[in-house]
Amino acid sequence: MTPAIEVEHLQCRFGAKVIFQDLNLRINQGSTCALLGANGVGKTTLLAMLVGALEPSAGSIRIDGYDPRKFAQPLHQVGFHFDVAALHPHHSPRRHLQWMATALGVDKQRVDMLIHHAGLEAFAHRRLKHCSLGIRQRAGIASAMLADPPILLFDEPLNGLDLQGILWFRGLLDTWRAEAKTVVLSTHDLPEAQRSVDQVCIIADKQVRLQAGMEQVLATFGGLEPAMIAHIPELAGR
Ligand SMILES: Nc1ncnc2c1ncn2[C@@H]1O[C@H](COP(=O)(O)OP(=O)(O)OP(=O)(O)O)[C@@H](O)[C@H]1O
């Protein structure tokens, strides 16, 4: 089966600064995968490359076998929410979702459904700049779901979510897994990742240092924290 995401020999440089050197990653359809690694290791950069927003310096990225920069309807293929700063501060959650729905050719009823599903009714008409981080996260996560894409990418989606929001996102992951959608999320919340995803990818030293199923990681290392300590040179001996 064609992998949902295949990254081969990826290099990324910003000027003289090398972020990735020969990074390889393969995520099968239906997997939920946590991208883990130290601050500044390149998780956000990798996610941006997966949606074609950043150009690799070398190497290839394939999404369902295709170059993501060439998708005719990219948000129908890959939904993503990376940064609440990308949401227009003067739009309300509803206006933001309606605006995106129009651009994507998505039925307005789906906006209503997502507003309800994300628990945004009470905030639907409040400007995003006056909403809390957790509410903006919910709006961003909901916007990634608008076109019901088979692949979803998130950058630290749990940041700012309250317990209700965390339970909502956990439920989404269960639903997406049941629907065989592929999900990749970066996070520093190791306990939540350990309970919510089935694949782990640890990035360190410009490469993927470990990619494995959660069951295998738990059987080998006993938890995500010891797995991180074993694969991140800066953490050695802690
Ligand atoms: N446009 C850019 N120009 C130069 N350097 C950049 C650019 N974008 C990112 N970087 C650098 O690339 C590195 C990786 O950043 P990135 O945000 O991807 O890390 P991260 O793993 O997501 O970090 P965190 O866990 O702190 O969110 C950092 O050193 C960052 O400063």
The ligand as a Gaussian input file, in Angstrom:
#p B3LYP/6-31G(d) Opt

LIG

0 1
 N       12.639000      30.742000       8.160000
 C       13.641000      30.388000       8.975000
 N       14.869000      30.911000       8.838000
 C       15.895000      30.552000       9.633000
 N       15.799000      29.635000      10.626000
 C       14.593000      29.084000      10.810000
 C       13.443000      29.414000      10.004000
 N       12.385000      28.676000      10.421000
 C       12.850000      27.919000      11.439000
 N       14.162000      28.162000      11.667000
 C       15.007000      27.492000      12.663000
 O       14.858000      26.107000      12.439000
 C       14.991000      25.406000      13.674000
 C       13.831000      24.476000      13.832000
 O       12.691000      25.234000      14.217000
 P       11.287000      24.555000      14.448000
 O       10.339000      25.641000      14.838000
 O       10.942000      23.712000      13.298000
 O       11.579000      23.614000      15.713000
 P       10.564000      22.797000      16.624000
 O       11.109000      21.420000      16.753000
 O        9.174000      22.916000      16.088000
 O       10.703000      23.577000      18.001000
 P        9.694000      23.732000      19.262000
 O        9.604000      22.389000      19.925000
 O       10.393000      24.740000      20.119000
 O        8.377000      24.240000      18.726000
 C       15.123000      26.465000      14.774000
 O       16.486000      26.610000      15.084000
 C       14.580000      27.700000      14.104000
 O       15.165000      28.851000      14.637000

